[in-house]
Amino acid sequence: MPKDSTAPASVVDTQQVSRLSVNINQDTAEKIRVYRKRRGVSITETIRRAVAILALLDEETAKDSEVLIKSKDGKNIRQLWMV
């Protein structure tokens, strides 16, 4: 297959990567294991998603927005409080 002359020779990811080490209790570790198994993603991706959700919730509650969880049938609505 001919090489596309307009394509770069190599692509370098310039995003910085930080390696973190954290201590968590067994309950939290189990929740991470359950989520990653259910979704079929890595632990790293699980943590990325958790942080993205936390950031979204924090941004919205900082704007005095209400964060609500509604059941599929619409009968139950719960408000999520960030402390």
URCOR-V319748 format. One record per run of one state. SS is the DSSP state (helix for helix, strand for strand, loop for the rest). FROM is the first residue (numbers start at 0). TO is the last residue. If there is no record, write none. Layout:
ss=[SS | SS]
from=[FROM | FROM]
to=[TO | TO]
This chain:
ss=[loop | helix | loop | helix | loop | strand | loop | strand | loop]
from=[0 | 25 | 39 | 42 | 62 | 66 | 70 | 76 | 80]
to=[24 | 38 | 41 | 61 | 65 | 69 | 75 | 79 | 82]
